[in-house]
Amino acid sequence: MRVELWHERRFELVISDALLEEVDQVLRRKKLRALHRRSDPEIDTLMKDLKTAIRVVPVSDIDVPAMAGRDPDDLVVVATGKAGRWTIL
């Protein structure tokens, strides 16, 4: 299972502050909250845990390849992968 491989440190997960912020905002949306039923303090704890468990990379100075320009919403994802020296996105 992939989670087990991550726990064995066979690969590293990376995320950017911009993606963390997006995850936080999405988890707090009314429709999604109806599905996961987490309170604000529980979401706060989850976000803190993510920041601890996953390497946060800066993306402000990352040059994003032209191919990402097809969907502007993907730019931060590509920049995060590039900043984290991705091998798989």
Sequence and secondary structure as in RCSB ss.txt:
>XXXX:A:sequence
MRVELWHERRFELVISDALLEEVDQVLRRKKLRALHRRSDPEIDTLMKDLKTAIRVVPVSDIDVPAMAGRDPDDL
VVVATGKAGRWTIL
>XXXX:A:secstr
 HHHHHHTTSS  EEEHHHHHHHHHHHTSHHHHHHH   HHHHHHHHHHHHHHSEEE  TT    GGGGGSGGGH
HHHHHHHHTT S  
